[in-house]
Structure formats: C-alpha cells, structure tokens
C-alpha cells in the first residue's frame, strides 16, 4: 500500500510545474502534459517515487544514521524546521555554509566555539568583561546559533541529504555527490533529476506540496526509529535471558553449610579411635 494517494498529491498542488520555456528536457519522463504554457507533472510517477524515497529513508533511520534536511527557500523554512525537529534530525534553513560537508571538521570547530561561549557565560567568566566585549560575544553567539544551531548535534557526516529545490541548493548537492552521500530531492520541471539519487517529481514552490511530501517522508523516518527502538529492546531482553541461562545455579548457603557438617561427621565416624598407651613406668631406684 502506497504512503500517499494520487488525490492527496493533486489536492496539495504537487502537479504544477514551471513555465514550458523554463523546463529542463531531462524532466521529460516525469511530465504528463502542458496546459496554458505550464507543464503538468505526472502524479502517478510521483506516488511511486515518493514511496521509494520514503522506504529508503526508513531503512537509513532504522540503521541509526542521520539525514540532513536542506531548504533555504522562504516558503519551506518553517515546515522543514518543524518536520526535521519532530524526528530529531539536523536541518539547514539559513544560508548553506560552503564546505559544510567537504570541510566538516572546520564546521565542527565553529559549533564547539558556540558551546564554549555558553560554558564561559554560565560559569561567570564574562562577568569581569566590559559591556562592549560582552555585546560583541553575544552577537557572535547569535550569528553562530542562527547558522549552525540546528546542526549542533551532528557529530559526523550525515548518511543522506534531503533537499527541496535542487537548483537552489546546488552547492549542497555537489558536496554530497563529491562524498558519495545519497541525495533525496523534490525536483520540479526546471531542475535536473540526474543530480539526485532519489527523485521526487513535484512542485517545489507551493508550501502545501512541500508539507505533504515532508510529512510522508518524516512518518517513514519515525517508523524506522520505532523499529530500531523495538529491535534494541528485544536484543537486550535476549541478552539478559542468555546470561541467566549461562550462569550456573548456585546452591544456597544454608545447604552448603549442612552438607559440610554431614561430611565432617562421616569423617569423624570412619577415623579409628585413638588408643591411649600407658606411660612407661620409671625404673625403680636401687
């Protein structure tokens, strides 16, 4: 059973493409027709592709890896932030920091700097600084939070990238391709689907279309996380059971003491009674 229906996609306006003169010929297999100079996307193919992408995302989440959501479009920022937060995944909705994937250690240093500022603020180190210095540090902290706050817990490279509008986020897509990170992308009629590993042909401008696609994918990720949780619980239970079976049954202390006393009694009974030899009489005095 598919995760979305043709009617749901139609209602959300996922079928509206760009103007005919702006199209990318590589998108021809996903275009159904042209009406009033606008290309219409084939939603039957969108349903199939969306299911494939959702299943792949579910498996990535189930394996315990992270998926980075990327969208700096105004109409998608809030939706991406909400949906990614709901499944505890990192996201980028402000400017894409160049080299975020290809120069990941430098980005991690900036995140650590933010954590250090927080630490120094809490332990009272900045209390001795002037107002101007405190203001400069606070502004620096706010800037780092705006650009990197949403990826603060991303300690290693993500296992996949989920992009809305591959044309706008072309730098992120190129970095992912360079590092062989699979890319999931919502691709409109003016974009190149060959740059994406998992193509979701749909309208990438309408907020209703973006929300429906993200909702479907995040539900699949949530399923993967739940399955991982259940598997871990089963493994822990099985491990405990194996440990209990492997451990030898220890006799109770009371029984051990009783057995020892019985053995001692038997040993005492079997031992021959000691024969008392009379002491030699002293020789009579002459």
ABEGO torsion letter per residue (X at the ends): XBABBAAAAAAAGAABBBBAAABBAAAAAABABBBGGBBBBBAAAAAAAAAAAAAAAAAAAAAGBBBBBBBABAAAAAAAAAAAAAAGBBBBABBBBBGAAABAAAAAAAAAAAAAAAAAAAAGAAAABBAAAAAAAAAAAAAAAAAAAAAAABABBBABBBBBGAAAAAAAAAAAAAAGBBBBBBBBAABBAAABABBBBBBAABAAAAAAAAAAAAAAAAAAAAAAAAAAAAAAAAAAAAAAAABBBBBBAAAAAAAAAAAAAAAAAABBBBBBBBBBBBBBBX
